[in-house]
Amino acid sequence: MATKVVLKRIHLVATAWFVACIAYLVAVGLRQAGFRWWVVFSLSGYSTGMLLVLVSLYLFAFFHGARGARRIRAEHPLTSTTWYMGLYVSAPLLAALVVAARTEAATGASRYLIPLAVGTLKTTFLAWVVIDPLVGIIETSLPGSRSHRAGRLARMKGYGRAAGRATSENCCKSGRP
């Protein structure tokens, strides 16, 4: 239980850092555009759609990490482990540490902070939106995971029949569509 609390706290700190990096990049972009917001945030049809998709993906990733993975270990042997969730929730902080270690001492704060913010943004997007779903897909395609899921679904289907719930099979047998 203590591990989940620590992971949630790390996730909240990492998400706050991630949001601060995005806010900094937006502020720098607005400043470089001369505060012409329509240059930075052109809300044409394509960019609105992309913005909505990215916000949806980030919100899914945030709530996935904040609530913790309620995954069955037999179906998700990697992503249900504590160390994987620790890596997942701390991705923005780890990215900031790596970029900070690799960035040379530059004159001016923006020459140091912009690579830090961009590195955090790229790594977080890669970890939360690309790598984690791919790992989940690979996990569910493993033979052991597939057989456990099939057995679990069969048990649930049997439970639905025993409880008198309508299923697609017994609904069609009664003559109703």
C-alpha positions in Angstrom: 0.0 0.0 0.0 2.8 2.4 0.8 4.3 1.8 -2.7 1.1 3.0 -4.3 1.1 6.1 -2.3 4.7 6.9 -3.2 4.0 6.2 -6.9 1.0 8.5 -6.8 3.0 11.3 -5.2 5.9 10.9 -7.7 3.3 10.9 -10.5 1.8 14.2 -9.2 5.2 15.8 -8.9 6.2 14.6 -12.4 2.9 15.8 -13.9 3.4 19.2 -12.3 6.9 19.4 -13.7 5.5 18.3 -17.1 2.8 21.0 -17.0 5.4 23.6 -16.0 7.6 22.7 -18.9 4.6 23.0 -21.3 3.7 26.4 -19.8 7.3 27.6 -20.2 7.4 26.5 -23.8 4.1 28.2 -24.5 5.4 31.4 -22.8 8.6 31.3 -24.8 6.7 30.7 -28.0 4.3 33.6 -27.4 7.3 35.9 -26.6 9.1 34.9 -29.8 5.9 35.4 -31.8 5.6 38.9 -30.4 2.5 37.9 -28.4 0.6 37.2 -31.6 -1.4 34.3 -30.3 -2.9 33.4 -33.6 0.5 32.6 -34.9 1.2 30.2 -32.1 -2.3 28.8 -31.7 -3.8 28.7 -35.1 -7.0 26.8 -34.6 -7.7 25.6 -38.0 -9.5 22.3 -38.5 -6.4 20.1 -38.6 -4.7 21.7 -35.7 -7.8 21.6 -33.6 -8.2 17.9 -34.3 -4.6 17.2 -33.5 -4.8 19.3 -30.3 -7.9 17.4 -29.1 -6.3 14.0 -29.8 -3.1 15.0 -27.9 -5.0 16.3 -25.0 -7.1 13.2 -24.8 -4.0 11.0 -25.0 -2.3 12.9 -22.2 -5.4 12.9 -20.0 -5.6 9.1 -20.5 -2.0 8.7 -19.6 -2.3 11.0 -16.6 -5.3 9.1 -15.2 -3.7 5.8 -16.0 -0.8 6.7 -13.8 -2.7 8.6 -11.1 -5.1 5.8 -10.4 -2.5 3.1 -10.7 -2.7 0.1 -13.0 -5.5 -2.2 -11.9 -4.1 -5.0 -14.0 -4.2 -8.7 -13.6 -0.6 -9.9 -13.3 -1.2 -13.0 -15.4 -2.4 -11.0 -18.3 0.1 -8.1 -17.9 3.4 -9.6 -16.6 5.4 -6.5 -17.2 3.2 -3.4 -16.8 1.7 -4.7 -13.6 5.1 -4.6 -11.8 6.0 -1.9 -9.3 9.3 -1.0 -11.1 7.5 -0.5 -14.4 4.9 1.8 -12.9 7.8 3.6 -11.1 9.5 4.2 -14.4 6.2 5.1 -16.0 5.2 7.8 -13.5 8.7 9.2 -13.2 9.4 9.6 -16.9 9.2 13.4 -16.9 11.6 13.7 -14.0 14.0 11.2 -15.4 14.0 13.1 -18.7 14.8 16.3 -16.9 17.7 14.8 -15.1 19.2 13.3 -18.2 18.8 16.5 -20.2 20.2 18.6 -17.3 23.2 16.2 -17.0 23.9 16.5 -20.8 23.3 20.2 -21.2 26.5 22.3 -20.9 26.6 25.3 -18.8 25.1 27.9 -21.1 24.8 31.6 -20.7 21.3 32.7 -20.1 18.5 30.7 -18.5 16.6 30.1 -21.8 19.5 28.3 -23.4 19.4 25.9 -20.4 15.6 25.7 -19.8 14.4 25.3 -23.4 16.3 22.0 -24.0 15.2 20.8 -20.5 11.5 21.5 -21.3 11.6 20.1 -24.8 13.4 17.0 -23.6 10.8 16.5 -20.9 8.0 17.0 -23.4 9.4 14.5 -25.9 10.3 11.8 -23.4 7.0 12.0 -21.6 5.1 11.8 -24.9 7.2 8.9 -26.0 6.8 7.0 -22.7 3.1 7.8 -21.9 1.6 7.8 -25.4 3.8 5.5 -27.6 5.8 3.0 -25.5 3.3 2.1 -22.8 0.4 1.3 -25.2 2.8 -0.8 -27.4 4.0 -2.7 -24.4 0.4 -3.3 -23.3 -0.4 -4.6 -26.8 2.6 -6.9 -26.9 1.7 -8.2 -23.4 -1.9 -9.1 -24.4 -0.7 -10.9 -27.4 1.5 -13.4 -25.4 0.0 -16.9 -25.3 -0.2 -17.0 -21.5 -1.9 -13.7 -21.3 -4.4 -14.6 -24.0 -5.3 -17.9 -22.4 -5.8 -16.3 -19.0 -8.0 -13.6 -20.5 -10.1 -16.1 -22.4 -10.6 -18.2 -19.2 -11.5 -15.1 -17.2 -14.0 -13.9 -19.8 -15.5 -17.4 -20.0 -16.0 -17.4 -16.2 -17.6 -14.0 -16.4 -19.9 -15.1 -19.2 -20.9 -18.2 -17.1 -21.5 -15.9 -14.1 -23.8 -13.7 -16.3 -25.9 -16.7 -17.3 -26.1 -18.0 -13.7 -27.3 -14.5 -12.5 -30.0 -14.5 -15.2 -28.5 -11.6 -17.2 -29.3 -11.5 -20.9 -26.4 -12.4 -23.1 -26.3 -12.2 -26.8 -26.7 -16.0 -27.0 -29.7 -16.5 -24.8 -31.3 -13.3 -26.2 -31.2 -14.6 -29.7 -32.5 -18.1 -28.6 -35.6 -16.5 -27.2 -36.5 -15.2 -30.6 -35.9 -11.6 -29.9 -33.2 -9.7 -31.9 
